């Protein structure tokens, strides 16, 4: 599998890098670390290039290189990189032009995995989607941005499953899987089963009926999902509730929970005007949220 871990700085991203790195290690997955910096206006690009060269002469690190070096150090601490000294390799001159405008450095990871460090320039959603198209990533991992508009864009427009790492903890998690028997929910069940098997996490299956007259439908969906996890040999429990699905998720989510949801079926216009359930959940729960697409 291939995971893409997007970072925006050293301090705010440190725990996101650790959390994402541990998941990648459990899967023995290839991992790419991506830093997207704002696009430099063409009119000042030459001046910026000259300033960067001068900074290199003065041994002053560029912000993007500093961030990648710090990320590399964290991956080494987590046992993902083969060489603990790999961070020392990261200098501006070793980052080579890569796929579709990225600058990259390929490092050797433990257990045969590849670790790619990449820098891109431009709009974060567009640049992440270029990475997905070129590398076919199975999961994109972000920290929980405090900017609601950016969070909304990441959830709705990234063309891959998205894990928002909110308030990560060094603990054994439980997956809170929200199912309604829709095709999107069934994809979420399959993805959860993969994660639960590799990470050895329990699964709580939640099915919510909006009205009491629909409780039997929610129960049928929960029982079908439970049979699937039982056949897979995965530890699981079931909860069937009546009410608003976002409110019920928030009631059950704890700090040691990873909420798993299928992608919203609302139209893009409706999601833009009123927000999606996924975005509402991310804003209200105290834990990571995985949106399966």
ChimeraX commands (.cxc) that place a marker at each C-alpha (Angstrom):
marker #1 position 0.00,0.00,0.00 radius 0.5
marker #1 position 0.97,3.63,-0.43 radius 0.5
marker #1 position 0.25,6.39,2.07 radius 0.5
marker #1 position 0.66,10.14,1.49 radius 0.5
marker #1 position 1.34,12.24,4.59 radius 0.5
marker #1 position 0.83,15.98,4.11 radius 0.5
marker #1 position 2.52,18.40,6.51 radius 0.5
marker #1 position 2.40,22.15,6.93 radius 0.5
marker #1 position 5.17,22.80,9.44 radius 0.5
marker #1 position 7.39,21.19,12.05 radius 0.5
marker #1 position 5.66,21.76,15.39 radius 0.5
marker #1 position 1.98,21.41,14.36 radius 0.5
marker #1 position 2.73,18.33,12.25 radius 0.5
marker #1 position 4.97,16.35,14.61 radius 0.5
marker #1 position 2.23,14.20,16.16 radius 0.5
marker #1 position 0.52,13.82,12.78 radius 0.5
marker #1 position 3.78,12.44,11.36 radius 0.5
marker #1 position 4.14,10.00,14.28 radius 0.5
marker #1 position 0.54,8.83,13.99 radius 0.5
marker #1 position 0.68,8.41,10.21 radius 0.5
marker #1 position 4.09,6.78,10.41 radius 0.5
marker #1 position 2.85,4.15,12.87 radius 0.5
marker #1 position -0.06,3.25,10.60 radius 0.5
marker #1 position 2.26,3.00,7.59 radius 0.5
marker #1 position 4.67,0.81,9.60 radius 0.5
marker #1 position 1.84,-1.56,10.60 radius 0.5
marker #1 position 0.93,-1.97,6.92 radius 0.5
marker #1 position 4.58,-2.09,5.78 radius 0.5
marker #1 position 3.41,0.57,3.33 radius 0.5
marker #1 position 5.41,2.97,1.20 radius 0.5
marker #1 position 5.05,6.49,2.55 radius 0.5
marker #1 position 5.46,9.91,0.94 radius 0.5
marker #1 position 5.89,13.09,2.98 radius 0.5
marker #1 position 4.55,16.10,1.08 radius 0.5
marker #1 position 5.09,19.77,1.89 radius 0.5
marker #1 position 3.10,22.21,-0.27 radius 0.5
marker #1 position 4.36,25.77,-0.22 radius 0.5
marker #1 position 2.51,28.80,-1.65 radius 0.5
marker #1 position 3.04,29.50,-5.33 radius 0.5
marker #1 position 5.66,32.16,-5.98 radius 0.5
marker #1 position 4.46,34.88,-8.42 radius 0.5
marker #1 position 6.30,34.69,-11.73 radius 0.5
marker #1 position 7.30,38.36,-11.46 radius 0.5
marker #1 position 9.45,37.72,-8.38 radius 0.5
marker #1 position 10.55,34.14,-9.08 radius 0.5
marker #1 position 14.06,35.20,-10.18 radius 0.5
marker #1 position 14.52,37.29,-7.05 radius 0.5
marker #1 position 13.37,34.40,-4.87 radius 0.5
marker #1 position 15.79,32.03,-6.59 radius 0.5
marker #1 position 18.70,34.40,-6.01 radius 0.5
marker #1 position 17.71,34.85,-2.36 radius 0.5
marker #1 position 17.54,31.06,-1.91 radius 0.5
marker #1 position 21.03,30.68,-3.34 radius 0.5
marker #1 position 22.32,33.36,-0.97 radius 0.5
marker #1 position 20.65,31.63,2.00 radius 0.5
marker #1 position 22.40,28.39,1.00 radius 0.5
marker #1 position 25.74,30.20,0.91 radius 0.5
marker #1 position 25.04,31.48,4.42 radius 0.5
marker #1 position 24.01,27.98,5.59 radius 0.5
marker #1 position 20.48,29.19,6.42 radius 0.5
marker #1 position 17.87,26.52,5.77 radius 0.5
marker #1 position 14.85,27.12,3.57 radius 0.5
marker #1 position 11.57,26.52,5.48 radius 0.5
marker #1 position 10.53,23.63,3.21 radius 0.5
marker #1 position 13.86,21.82,3.65 radius 0.5
marker #1 position 13.78,22.40,7.40 radius 0.5
marker #1 position 10.29,20.87,7.62 radius 0.5
marker #1 position 11.27,17.79,5.59 radius 0.5
marker #1 position 14.41,17.30,7.69 radius 0.5
marker #1 position 12.36,17.42,10.89 radius 0.5
marker #1 position 9.81,14.97,9.42 radius 0.5
marker #1 position 12.64,12.65,8.44 radius 0.5
marker #1 position 13.98,12.72,11.99 radius 0.5
marker #1 position 10.58,11.71,13.38 radius 0.5
marker #1 position 10.28,8.82,10.91 radius 0.5
marker #1 position 13.74,7.64,11.96 radius 0.5
marker #1 position 12.66,7.71,15.63 radius 0.5
marker #1 position 9.62,5.59,14.71 radius 0.5
marker #1 position 11.83,2.97,13.04 radius 0.5
marker #1 position 10.53,3.63,9.52 radius 0.5
marker #1 position 13.82,4.73,7.96 radius 0.5
marker #1 position 16.71,2.30,7.62 radius 0.5
marker #1 position 19.33,4.88,8.60 radius 0.5
marker #1 position 18.89,7.11,11.68 radius 0.5
marker #1 position 21.21,9.59,9.97 radius 0.5
marker #1 position 18.94,9.93,6.91 radius 0.5
marker #1 position 17.86,13.44,7.93 radius 0.5
marker #1 position 21.43,14.65,7.38 radius 0.5
marker #1 position 21.04,13.90,3.65 radius 0.5
marker #1 position 18.30,16.48,3.20 radius 0.5
marker #1 position 19.74,19.57,1.57 radius 0.5
marker #1 position 18.32,21.75,-1.22 radius 0.5
marker #1 position 20.76,20.39,-3.82 radius 0.5
marker #1 position 19.73,16.72,-3.31 radius 0.5
marker #1 position 16.04,17.37,-3.99 radius 0.5
marker #1 position 15.62,16.51,-7.66 radius 0.5
marker #1 position 12.80,17.44,-10.08 radius 0.5
marker #1 position 10.25,14.64,-9.91 radius 0.5
marker #1 position 6.74,13.83,-11.09 radius 0.5
marker #1 position 4.48,16.65,-12.33 radius 0.5
marker #1 position 6.43,19.53,-10.84 radius 0.5
marker #1 position 7.48,18.04,-7.50 radius 0.5
marker #1 position 11.00,18.10,-6.06 radius 0.5
marker #1 position 11.79,14.86,-4.31 radius 0.5
marker #1 position 14.28,12.70,-2.46 radius 0.5
marker #1 position 13.86,8.91,-2.23 radius 0.5
marker #1 position 15.11,7.25,0.96 radius 0.5
marker #1 position 15.40,3.60,1.99 radius 0.5
marker #1 position 12.96,2.48,4.65 radius 0.5
marker #1 position 13.01,-0.57,6.88 radius 0.5
marker #1 position 11.37,-3.83,5.77 radius 0.5
marker #1 position 11.68,-2.94,2.09 radius 0.5
marker #1 position 9.42,0.13,2.13 radius 0.5
marker #1 position 10.19,3.30,0.19 radius 0.5
marker #1 position 10.08,6.74,1.80 radius 0.5
marker #1 position 9.68,9.76,-0.49 radius 0.5
marker #1 position 10.13,13.36,0.58 radius 0.5
marker #1 position 8.45,15.82,-1.76 radius 0.5
marker #1 position 7.98,19.57,-2.10 radius 0.5
marker #1 position 5.28,21.08,-4.29 radius 0.5
marker #1 position 4.19,24.64,-4.96 radius 0.5
marker #1 position 0.62,25.88,-5.38 radius 0.5
marker #1 position -2.89,25.15,-4.11 radius 0.5
marker #1 position -2.80,22.32,-1.59 radius 0.5
marker #1 position -5.84,20.42,-2.94 radius 0.5
marker #1 position -4.63,20.57,-6.56 radius 0.5
marker #1 position -1.09,19.54,-5.65 radius 0.5
marker #1 position -2.23,16.66,-3.44 radius 0.5
marker #1 position -4.48,15.38,-6.22 radius 0.5
marker #1 position -1.48,15.45,-8.59 radius 0.5
marker #1 position 0.33,13.21,-6.10 radius 0.5
marker #1 position -2.63,10.85,-5.96 radius 0.5
marker #1 position -2.84,10.64,-9.75 radius 0.5
marker #1 position 0.88,10.00,-10.17 radius 0.5
marker #1 position 1.45,7.60,-7.26 radius 0.5
marker #1 position -1.98,5.98,-6.73 radius 0.5
marker #1 position -1.96,6.53,-2.97 radius 0.5
marker #1 position -4.41,4.44,-0.93 radius 0.5
marker #1 position -4.71,6.95,1.90 radius 0.5
marker #1 position -3.94,10.65,2.37 radius 0.5
marker #1 position -3.19,11.81,5.92 radius 0.5
marker #1 position -3.61,15.39,7.14 radius 0.5
marker #1 position -3.47,17.14,10.47 radius 0.5
marker #1 position -6.71,18.75,11.65 radius 0.5
marker #1 position -6.60,22.27,10.24 radius 0.5
marker #1 position -8.26,25.01,12.30 radius 0.5
marker #1 position -9.26,26.72,9.05 radius 0.5
marker #1 position -12.78,25.46,8.38 radius 0.5
marker #1 position -12.72,26.36,4.69 radius 0.5
marker #1 position -9.48,24.40,4.14 radius 0.5
marker #1 position -10.78,21.42,6.12 radius 0.5
marker #1 position -13.94,21.42,4.00 radius 0.5
marker #1 position -11.89,21.44,0.77 radius 0.5
marker #1 position -9.64,18.61,1.96 radius 0.5
marker #1 position -12.57,16.38,2.89 radius 0.5
marker #1 position -14.66,17.08,-0.21 radius 0.5
marker #1 position -12.17,17.44,-3.05 radius 0.5
marker #1 position -9.22,15.14,-2.34 radius 0.5
marker #1 position -9.62,12.18,-4.70 radius 0.5
marker #1 position -8.66,9.48,-2.21 radius 0.5
marker #1 position -9.59,8.24,1.24 radius 0.5
marker #1 position -8.63,10.89,3.80 radius 0.5
marker #1 position -7.51,10.50,7.41 radius 0.5
marker #1 position -7.74,13.68,9.49 radius 0.5
marker #1 position -5.42,13.26,12.48 radius 0.5
marker #1 position -7.09,15.23,15.26 radius 0.5
marker #1 position -5.64,15.20,18.78 radius 0.5
marker #1 position -3.61,11.98,18.25 radius 0.5
marker #1 position -2.69,9.86,21.26 radius 0.5
marker #1 position -0.10,7.14,21.84 radius 0.5
marker #1 position -2.72,4.51,22.67 radius 0.5
marker #1 position -4.62,1.50,21.32 radius 0.5
marker #1 position -7.57,2.86,19.38 radius 0.5
marker #1 position -11.02,1.49,18.61 radius 0.5
marker #1 position -12.67,2.09,15.23 radius 0.5
marker #1 position -16.15,3.63,15.36 radius 0.5
marker #1 position -17.58,2.60,12.00 radius 0.5
marker #1 position -20.74,4.36,10.83 radius 0.5
marker #1 position -22.77,2.23,8.44 radius 0.5
marker #1 position -26.10,2.61,6.66 radius 0.5
marker #1 position -25.81,-0.23,4.10 radius 0.5
marker #1 position -25.08,2.25,1.27 radius 0.5
marker #1 position -22.31,1.47,-1.26 radius 0.5
marker #1 position -20.16,4.16,0.41 radius 0.5
marker #1 position -20.68,2.57,3.83 radius 0.5
marker #1 position -19.76,-0.88,2.51 radius 0.5
marker #1 position -16.50,0.51,1.14 radius 0.5
marker #1 position -15.87,1.95,4.60 radius 0.5
marker #1 position -16.49,-1.50,6.12 radius 0.5
marker #1 position -13.91,-3.11,3.81 radius 0.5
marker #1 position -11.32,-0.42,4.56 radius 0.5
marker #1 position -11.97,-0.69,8.30 radius 0.5
marker #1 position -11.53,-4.47,8.17 radius 0.5
marker #1 position -8.11,-4.02,6.54 radius 0.5
marker #1 position -7.02,-1.47,9.13 radius 0.5
marker #1 position -8.39,-3.45,12.09 radius 0.5
marker #1 position -6.58,-6.60,10.97 radius 0.5
marker #1 position -3.21,-4.87,10.52 radius 0.5
marker #1 position -3.47,-2.65,13.61 radius 0.5
marker #1 position -5.26,-5.16,15.86 radius 0.5
marker #1 position -7.96,-2.63,16.82 radius 0.5
marker #1 position -11.51,-3.45,17.90 radius 0.5
marker #1 position -14.48,-2.18,15.86 radius 0.5
marker #1 position -17.69,-0.60,17.14 radius 0.5
marker #1 position -20.34,-0.75,14.39 radius 0.5
marker #1 position -22.81,2.15,14.64 radius 0.5
marker #1 position -26.07,2.28,12.67 radius 0.5
marker #1 position -28.42,5.23,13.19 radius 0.5
marker #1 position -32.11,5.46,12.26 radius 0.5
marker #1 position -33.36,8.99,11.80 radius 0.5
marker #1 position -36.88,7.95,12.88 radius 0.5
marker #1 position -38.15,5.14,15.10 radius 0.5
marker #1 position -40.13,3.77,12.18 radius 0.5
marker #1 position -36.77,3.05,10.48 radius 0.5
marker #1 position -35.09,1.30,13.44 radius 0.5
marker #1 position -35.53,-2.12,11.83 radius 0.5
marker #1 position -33.60,-0.93,8.75 radius 0.5
marker #1 position -30.76,0.35,10.94 radius 0.5
marker #1 position -30.73,-2.96,12.83 radius 0.5
marker #1 position -30.53,-4.95,9.59 radius 0.5
marker #1 position -27.60,-2.84,8.40 radius 0.5
marker #1 position -25.76,-3.27,11.69 radius 0.5
marker #1 position -26.33,-7.02,11.73 radius 0.5
marker #1 position -25.11,-7.38,8.15 radius 0.5
marker #1 position -21.91,-5.44,8.99 radius 0.5
marker #1 position -21.45,-7.53,12.16 radius 0.5
marker #1 position -21.66,-10.76,10.15 radius 0.5
marker #1 position -18.98,-9.40,7.81 radius 0.5
marker #1 position -16.59,-8.65,10.70 radius 0.5
marker #1 position -17.35,-12.00,12.32 radius 0.5
marker #1 position -16.42,-13.83,9.10 radius 0.5
marker #1 position -13.20,-11.78,9.02 radius 0.5
marker #1 position -12.41,-12.88,12.58 radius 0.5
marker #1 position -12.32,-9.30,13.91 radius 0.5
marker #1 position -13.37,-8.26,17.42 radius 0.5
marker #1 position -16.44,-6.03,17.20 radius 0.5
marker #1 position -19.54,-4.75,19.00 radius 0.5
marker #1 position -22.76,-3.19,17.64 radius 0.5
marker #1 position -24.72,-0.08,18.58 radius 0.5
marker #1 position -28.08,0.87,17.00 radius 0.5
marker #1 position -29.36,4.38,17.78 radius 0.5
marker #1 position -32.24,6.65,16.79 radius 0.5
marker #1 position -31.73,10.34,16.08 radius 0.5
marker #1 position -29.26,12.58,14.28 radius 0.5
marker #1 position -26.29,10.59,13.00 radius 0.5
marker #1 position -23.72,13.35,13.72 radius 0.5
marker #1 position -24.99,13.75,17.30 radius 0.5
marker #1 position -24.81,9.98,17.90 radius 0.5
marker #1 position -21.27,9.76,16.54 radius 0.5
marker #1 position -20.20,12.63,18.81 radius 0.5
marker #1 position -21.77,10.91,21.85 radius 0.5
marker #1 position -19.85,7.68,21.23 radius 0.5
marker #1 position -16.51,9.10,20.08 radius 0.5
marker #1 position -13.76,9.18,22.71 radius 0.5
marker #1 position -10.12,10.25,22.65 radius 0.5
marker #1 position -9.11,6.65,21.83 radius 0.5
marker #1 position -11.57,6.38,18.90 radius 0.5
marker #1 position -10.98,6.59,15.16 radius 0.5
marker #1 position -14.29,7.50,13.49 radius 0.5
marker #1 position -14.74,5.87,10.07 radius 0.5
marker #1 position -17.32,7.15,7.57 radius 0.5
marker #1 position -18.11,6.62,3.91 radius 0.5
marker #1 position -17.93,9.66,1.64 radius 0.5
marker #1 position -21.02,11.89,1.68 radius 0.5
marker #1 position -23.64,11.31,-1.02 radius 0.5
marker #1 position -24.86,14.92,-0.98 radius 0.5
marker #1 position -24.42,17.10,-4.05 radius 0.5
marker #1 position -21.32,19.31,-4.08 radius 0.5
marker #1 position -23.51,22.44,-4.04 radius 0.5
marker #1 position -25.43,21.26,-0.97 radius 0.5
marker #1 position -22.21,20.32,0.81 radius 0.5
marker #1 position -20.75,23.74,-0.01 radius 0.5
marker #1 position -23.82,25.58,1.34 radius 0.5
marker #1 position -24.62,23.49,4.40 radius 0.5
marker #1 position -21.50,21.44,5.08 radius 0.5
marker #1 position -21.21,17.67,4.99 radius 0.5
marker #1 position -21.74,15.27,7.86 radius 0.5
marker #1 position -18.04,14.39,7.62 radius 0.5
marker #1 position -16.94,17.99,8.21 radius 0.5
marker #1 position -19.39,18.40,11.09 radius 0.5
marker #1 position -18.07,15.23,12.74 radius 0.5
marker #1 position -14.42,16.30,12.36 radius 0.5
marker #1 position -15.18,19.65,13.99 radius 0.5
marker #1 position -17.00,18.10,16.97 radius 0.5
marker #1 position -15.21,14.88,17.93 radius 0.5
marker #1 position -11.99,14.74,20.03 radius 0.5
marker #1 position -10.27,12.15,17.83 radius 0.5
marker #1 position -9.07,11.21,14.31 radius 0.5
marker #1 position -11.64,10.78,11.50 radius 0.5
marker #1 position -11.22,8.59,8.39 radius 0.5
marker #1 position -13.34,9.34,5.30 radius 0.5
marker #1 position -13.35,6.37,2.90 radius 0.5
marker #1 position -13.83,7.15,-0.80 radius 0.5
marker link #1:1,2 radius 0.2
marker link #1:2,3 radius 0.2
marker link #1:3,4 radius 0.2
marker link #1:4,5 radius 0.2
marker link #1:5,6 radius 0.2
marker link #1:6,7 radius 0.2
marker link #1:7,8 radius 0.2
marker link #1:8,9 radius 0.2
marker link #1:9,10 radius 0.2
marker link #1:10,11 radius 0.2
marker link #1:11,12 radius 0.2
marker link #1:12,13 radius 0.2
marker link #1:13,14 radius 0.2
marker link #1:14,15 radius 0.2
marker link #1:15,16 radius 0.2
marker link #1:16,17 radius 0.2
marker link #1:17,18 radius 0.2
marker link #1:18,19 radius 0.2
marker link #1:19,20 radius 0.2
marker link #1:20,21 radius 0.2
marker link #1:21,22 radius 0.2
marker link #1:22,23 radius 0.2
marker link #1:23,24 radius 0.2
marker link #1:24,25 radius 0.2
marker link #1:25,26 radius 0.2
marker link #1:26,27 radius 0.2
marker link #1:27,28 radius 0.2
marker link #1:28,29 radius 0.2
marker link #1:29,30 radius 0.2
marker link #1:30,31 radius 0.2
marker link #1:31,32 radius 0.2
marker link #1:32,33 radius 0.2
marker link #1:33,34 radius 0.2
marker link #1:34,35 radius 0.2
marker link #1:35,36 radius 0.2
marker link #1:36,37 radius 0.2
marker link #1:37,38 radius 0.2
marker link #1:38,39 radius 0.2
marker link #1:39,40 radius 0.2
marker link #1:40,41 radius 0.2
marker link #1:41,42 radius 0.2
marker link #1:42,43 radius 0.2
marker link #1:43,44 radius 0.2
marker link #1:44,45 radius 0.2
marker link #1:45,46 radius 0.2
marker link #1:46,47 radius 0.2
marker link #1:47,48 radius 0.2
marker link #1:48,49 radius 0.2
marker link #1:49,50 radius 0.2
marker link #1:50,51 radius 0.2
marker link #1:51,52 radius 0.2
marker link #1:52,53 radius 0.2
marker link #1:53,54 radius 0.2
marker link #1:54,55 radius 0.2
marker link #1:55,56 radius 0.2
marker link #1:56,57 radius 0.2
marker link #1:57,58 radius 0.2
marker link #1:58,59 radius 0.2
marker link #1:59,60 radius 0.2
marker link #1:60,61 radius 0.2
marker link #1:61,62 radius 0.2
marker link #1:62,63 radius 0.2
marker link #1:63,64 radius 0.2
marker link #1:64,65 radius 0.2
marker link #1:65,66 radius 0.2
marker link #1:66,67 radius 0.2
marker link #1:67,68 radius 0.2
marker link #1:68,69 radius 0.2
marker link #1:69,70 radius 0.2
marker link #1:70,71 radius 0.2
marker link #1:71,72 radius 0.2
marker link #1:72,73 radius 0.2
marker link #1:73,74 radius 0.2
marker link #1:74,75 radius 0.2
marker link #1:75,76 radius 0.2
marker link #1:76,77 radius 0.2
marker link #1:77,78 radius 0.2
marker link #1:78,79 radius 0.2
marker link #1:79,80 radius 0.2
marker link #1:80,81 radius 0.2
marker link #1:81,82 radius 0.2
marker link #1:82,83 radius 0.2
marker link #1:83,84 radius 0.2
marker link #1:84,85 radius 0.2
marker link #1:85,86 radius 0.2
marker link #1:86,87 radius 0.2
marker link #1:87,88 radius 0.2
marker link #1:88,89 radius 0.2
marker link #1:89,90 radius 0.2
marker link #1:90,91 radius 0.2
marker link #1:91,92 radius 0.2
marker link #1:92,93 radius 0.2
marker link #1:93,94 radius 0.2
marker link #1:94,95 radius 0.2
marker link #1:95,96 radius 0.2
marker link #1:96,97 radius 0.2
marker link #1:97,98 radius 0.2
marker link #1:98,99 radius 0.2
marker link #1:99,100 radius 0.2
marker link #1:100,101 radius 0.2
marker link #1:101,102 radius 0.2
marker link #1:102,103 radius 0.2
marker link #1:103,104 radius 0.2
marker link #1:104,105 radius 0.2
marker link #1:105,106 radius 0.2
marker link #1:106,107 radius 0.2
marker link #1:107,108 radius 0.2
marker link #1:108,109 radius 0.2
marker link #1:109,110 radius 0.2
marker link #1:110,111 radius 0.2
marker link #1:111,112 radius 0.2
marker link #1:112,113 radius 0.2
marker link #1:113,114 radius 0.2
marker link #1:114,115 radius 0.2
marker link #1:115,116 radius 0.2
marker link #1:116,117 radius 0.2
marker link #1:117,118 radius 0.2
marker link #1:118,119 radius 0.2
marker link #1:119,120 radius 0.2
marker link #1:120,121 radius 0.2
marker link #1:121,122 radius 0.2
marker link #1:122,123 radius 0.2
marker link #1:123,124 radius 0.2
marker link #1:124,125 radius 0.2
marker link #1:125,126 radius 0.2
marker link #1:126,127 radius 0.2
marker link #1:127,128 radius 0.2
marker link #1:128,129 radius 0.2
marker link #1:129,130 radius 0.2
marker link #1:130,131 radius 0.2
marker link #1:131,132 radius 0.2
marker link #1:132,133 radius 0.2
marker link #1:133,134 radius 0.2
marker link #1:134,135 radius 0.2
marker link #1:135,136 radius 0.2
marker link #1:136,137 radius 0.2
marker link #1:137,138 radius 0.2
marker link #1:138,139 radius 0.2
marker link #1:139,140 radius 0.2
marker link #1:140,141 radius 0.2
marker link #1:141,142 radius 0.2
marker link #1:142,143 radius 0.2
marker link #1:143,144 radius 0.2
marker link #1:144,145 radius 0.2
marker link #1:145,146 radius 0.2
marker link #1:146,147 radius 0.2
marker link #1:147,148 radius 0.2
marker link #1:148,149 radius 0.2
marker link #1:149,150 radius 0.2
marker link #1:150,151 radius 0.2
marker link #1:151,152 radius 0.2
marker link #1:152,153 radius 0.2
marker link #1:153,154 radius 0.2
marker link #1:154,155 radius 0.2
marker link #1:155,156 radius 0.2
marker link #1:156,157 radius 0.2
marker link #1:157,158 radius 0.2
marker link #1:158,159 radius 0.2
marker link #1:159,160 radius 0.2
marker link #1:160,161 radius 0.2
marker link #1:161,162 radius 0.2
marker link #1:162,163 radius 0.2
marker link #1:163,164 radius 0.2
marker link #1:164,165 radius 0.2
marker link #1:165,166 radius 0.2
marker link #1:166,167 radius 0.2
marker link #1:167,168 radius 0.2
marker link #1:168,169 radius 0.2
marker link #1:169,170 radius 0.2
marker link #1:170,171 radius 0.2
marker link #1:171,172 radius 0.2
marker link #1:172,173 radius 0.2
marker link #1:173,174 radius 0.2
marker link #1:174,175 radius 0.2
marker link #1:175,176 radius 0.2
marker link #1:176,177 radius 0.2
marker link #1:177,178 radius 0.2
marker link #1:178,179 radius 0.2
marker link #1:179,180 radius 0.2
marker link #1:180,181 radius 0.2
marker link #1:181,182 radius 0.2
marker link #1:182,183 radius 0.2
marker link #1:183,184 radius 0.2
marker link #1:184,185 radius 0.2
marker link #1:185,186 radius 0.2
marker link #1:186,187 radius 0.2
marker link #1:187,188 radius 0.2
marker link #1:188,189 radius 0.2
marker link #1:189,190 radius 0.2
marker link #1:190,191 radius 0.2
marker link #1:191,192 radius 0.2
marker link #1:192,193 radius 0.2
marker link #1:193,194 radius 0.2
marker link #1:194,195 radius 0.2
marker link #1:195,196 radius 0.2
marker link #1:196,197 radius 0.2
marker link #1:197,198 radius 0.2
marker link #1:198,199 radius 0.2
marker link #1:199,200 radius 0.2
marker link #1:200,201 radius 0.2
marker link #1:201,202 radius 0.2
marker link #1:202,203 radius 0.2
marker link #1:203,204 radius 0.2
marker link #1:204,205 radius 0.2
marker link #1:205,206 radius 0.2
marker link #1:206,207 radius 0.2
marker link #1:207,208 radius 0.2
marker link #1:208,209 radius 0.2
marker link #1:209,210 radius 0.2
marker link #1:210,211 radius 0.2
marker link #1:211,212 radius 0.2
marker link #1:212,213 radius 0.2
marker link #1:213,214 radius 0.2
marker link #1:214,215 radius 0.2
marker link #1:215,216 radius 0.2
marker link #1:216,217 radius 0.2
marker link #1:217,218 radius 0.2
marker link #1:218,219 radius 0.2
marker link #1:219,220 radius 0.2
marker link #1:220,221 radius 0.2
marker link #1:221,222 radius 0.2
marker link #1:222,223 radius 0.2
marker link #1:223,224 radius 0.2
marker link #1:224,225 radius 0.2
marker link #1:225,226 radius 0.2
marker link #1:226,227 radius 0.2
marker link #1:227,228 radius 0.2
marker link #1:228,229 radius 0.2
marker link #1:229,230 radius 0.2
marker link #1:230,231 radius 0.2
marker link #1:231,232 radius 0.2
marker link #1:232,233 radius 0.2
marker link #1:233,234 radius 0.2
marker link #1:234,235 radius 0.2
marker link #1:235,236 radius 0.2
marker link #1:236,237 radius 0.2
marker link #1:237,238 radius 0.2
marker link #1:238,239 radius 0.2
marker link #1:239,240 radius 0.2
marker link #1:240,241 radius 0.2
marker link #1:241,242 radius 0.2
marker link #1:242,243 radius 0.2
marker link #1:243,244 radius 0.2
marker link #1:244,245 radius 0.2
marker link #1:245,246 radius 0.2
marker link #1:246,247 radius 0.2
marker link #1:247,248 radius 0.2
marker link #1:248,249 radius 0.2
marker link #1:249,250 radius 0.2
marker link #1:250,251 radius 0.2
marker link #1:251,252 radius 0.2
marker link #1:252,253 radius 0.2
marker link #1:253,254 radius 0.2
marker link #1:254,255 radius 0.2
marker link #1:255,256 radius 0.2
marker link #1:256,257 radius 0.2
marker link #1:257,258 radius 0.2
marker link #1:258,259 radius 0.2
marker link #1:259,260 radius 0.2
marker link #1:260,261 radius 0.2
marker link #1:261,262 radius 0.2
marker link #1:262,263 radius 0.2
marker link #1:263,264 radius 0.2
marker link #1:264,265 radius 0.2
marker link #1:265,266 radius 0.2
marker link #1:266,267 radius 0.2
marker link #1:267,268 radius 0.2
marker link #1:268,269 radius 0.2
marker link #1:269,270 radius 0.2
marker link #1:270,271 radius 0.2
marker link #1:271,272 radius 0.2
marker link #1:272,273 radius 0.2
marker link #1:273,274 radius 0.2
marker link #1:274,275 radius 0.2
marker link #1:275,276 radius 0.2
marker link #1:276,277 radius 0.2
marker link #1:277,278 radius 0.2
marker link #1:278,279 radius 0.2
marker link #1:279,280 radius 0.2
marker link #1:280,281 radius 0.2
marker link #1:281,282 radius 0.2
marker link #1:282,283 radius 0.2
marker link #1:283,284 radius 0.2
marker link #1:284,285 radius 0.2
marker link #1:285,286 radius 0.2
marker link #1:286,287 radius 0.2
marker link #1:287,288 radius 0.2
marker link #1:288,289 radius 0.2
marker link #1:289,290 radius 0.2
marker link #1:290,291 radius 0.2
marker link #1:291,292 radius 0.2
marker link #1:292,293 radius 0.2
view
